[in-house]
Amino acid sequence: MKKITSFALMVSSILWMASCGNSKKSEGGSTDSTGTNTSTALKPLTNETSSSQFHLYFDITKSNETDSSIVYEAKSEYNAEPVGFNVEVMKNIPAGIDQKGQPIEDLGFNKGWVRISSNGAPSDNFVKSLGTLFKLPTDGKMASTVITPLVFSSNNKQVDLTNPGTYSFKYFFSNGTGKDAEMFGTLDIYKHSFELGEKDSTYRAAIISAFEGK
C-alpha cells in the first residue's frame, strides 16, 4: 500500500479543503434548510475555463443501497451536456486521522472504500469535459469496468452515511501512465454533493487515463 508522509498529507488536504470552501461560494445552486438543492437545473461542473487546480462539483442522489454501501448518482453539467457517474461509498469508513491530527496509516488507507462506475452517456461526457478542461486528448469514453482507487480517509471520525455530515478523502487512481493520479474529494451528505479536486496539474494525463480505464 502506498504511504505518504504525515506532514505532506495533512498540509495538502487542508490547503485543498480551504480553497474548495472559497470556490463553493460562487458555484452551485442554493439549498434550503434540509440541504436539498432548490434549483431544478444541474449545477455546473465548474465555472472555470483554465486553472492550475480545478474543482469539480456534482449533485448526488441515492440510487441504491446495499448492506455495506450506498450507491449515489453524481451529476452536473458542462457545456450544456449532463456529466456524471455512479459513486459507491462504503458504510462506516473508519477515521484516518487521530484526535491529535496525525494520520492513522494502518487504518486510514483502503482500496475499495469508494468506487466509481459509468452510467452511460453522462460518464462519457465527463471524460470529454476533462479533455477540454485539461487541454489533453481523450477517447471520450469512461472505463466500462469499476474504477477502484486507493482511498485515504481524511476524517477524524467514522463516516456515517445516515447522518448529514461532510467527509473528506484523498484518492490514488491507478492508470497506465506510470504514476497514480492523485485527487482530493468531499462527500457532503447534508448538501447532497460530491466533489473532486486536483492536487496539481501534473496529474492531468494520469487522471484521464484512470477514468478511461487505461
N, C-alpha and C positions, 0 to 999 in steps of 0.2 A: 504494500500500500504506500502510496506516495505521501511523504511527510513534508510539512512546511515549518519554518522556524516560527516560534510563537509570536515574536515581535512583528515579523512581516505580515503574518496572517491577521493579527488584530488591527494593525495600522491600516492595511489596505481595506479591510472590511469597514472600519469606522469612517474612513475617507469616502468610500463609495456610498454608504448609507447617508452621510451628511449631504453629499451632492445630490443624491436621489431625492432627499426631502425638499431641497430647494427647487428641483425641477418639477416636483409634484404640484407646486403652487400655480404653475402656468399650464399644466396639461391635464387632460381627462375631464369627465363630466362631474357635475356636482352630486352630492349624496344627501339623502335625508337622514333622519335621526336613527334609522335602522341600519344605515350603511349601504342601502341599496342605491345603485346609480339611477338618478331620476331622469336621465336622458335616454330616449329610445334609440338614438344613433350610437354606433360603435365609437369608442374613443380612438383617437389617432394613435398609431403605433409609436410615433414620435413626431414632434413638430420641427425637429432639426433636419437640415439638409446636409450639414457637414459637422463633424465633431471628432475630437480625439478620444471621446469616451461616450458612446451612445448609450442611452437608457431606453428600453423598450417596454411598453405598457400594454396590459391586457385586462379586460374584464374576465371574471370566471363565474361559471355556473356549475353546480354539481350535476354530473351526468350519470354517475353510477357509484354505488358503494358496495364494498366487499367486507369480509370480516376483518381484513388487515389494512385496507386502504380506502381512499376516496379518489375517484377519477373526476377531474374538473375539465370543462371545455374552456380553453383560454382563447379569447377572441378580441380583435381590434380591427382597424382598417388602415390601409396605406394606399395612396393614390386611388382612392375611391373603390378599392377592392378589399373584401374581407380577408384577413390573415389570422392565423392561429393554429392551434394544435390541441391535443389532449394531454393533460398532465396528471399522472397518477402519483399521489403523495401517500406514503405510509403513515398509519396512525401511530401516535405515541413515540415519535422520534426523540431519542434522549438528548439532553443538553450536551453541547460540545465545548462549552466554556464554563469553568467553575465560578464560584462566588467571588474569587479573587481576580477574575478576568483573564485567567490563564486557560489556554486550550487543553481539553482532555483528549489527547491524541488516541488513546486506546478505545474510547467510546464515541468520539466526535466524527469519525470518518466511516462511511459505508457506501458501497456501490449498490444502488437499488432503492434507496430511500425516496428518490424522485425519478420518475420515468416519463419520457416524452414520446408521443407517438402521433403519426399523421392522422388527420381527419379529412383527407382528400384535397380538394382544390384550395381551401384556405391555407393549408400547410405548404403546398407548392408555391402559393403566392408569398408566403412568409420567406421562403428561401430566395425567391426572386427579389423581394424587398431588401434582404441582406446584401445581395449583389449590388443593388442600386445604391444603398447607403454606404457600403464599403468600397464601391467603385472597383469591384472584382467580378470576374466571370463566374457564372453558376450554370448548372444544368437545369435549374428551375424545378427540381423535384425533391421533395423531402424523402428521407430514407423510408423504405417500406417496413423495415424492422424497428423494434422498440429501441430508442436511444436511452442508454442507461449510464449516466455519468457517475463518477465518484463524487460523493457529496460530503461536505463538511457542514455540520450544524453550528452556525454562529449564534447560538442561543444559550442563555444561562438557565433555561428552564425547559422542561419537556414540552414538545409540540403537542398541543391539544386541539385537534381539528373540530371539536364540538363547541368550542368557545371562541368568541370574537377577539382573537389575538393577532399580532403581527410577528412573523417569523422570518429570519434571515438565513441564507445559505451561501456557500461557495461551491461552485461546480467545476469539475475537471472532466471535460469531454474527450474521450479518446478518438483518434482520427488518423488519417493516412499521411499527415504532414511530418510526423516525427516528434511532435510535442503536443501535450494535452492543451485543449482550448479552455482557458480559464475564464469564468464568468461569475458575477455575483447575482444573487436573486433574492426576491422578497415575496412571501405569500402573506397577504393581508385578508384574514377571514372576515373582519369587520367591514372592510370596504369592498370585499369581493373582487380582489385584484391580484394579479401575478405580474412580476416584473423581472426582467433580465437586464444586466448591465455589463458592459465591457470592463475588464481590468485595465487594458490599454489596447491601442490599435495594432500592436504587433501580433495579436492572436486572430486577426480577422480571417485570414485564409484557413486557419485551423477551425474556426467556428463554422464557416461554410462547409468545410469538409465533413465535420461532425454531423451537421444537420442533413447533409446529403447522404450520409452513411458510407463515406469513403475513407 
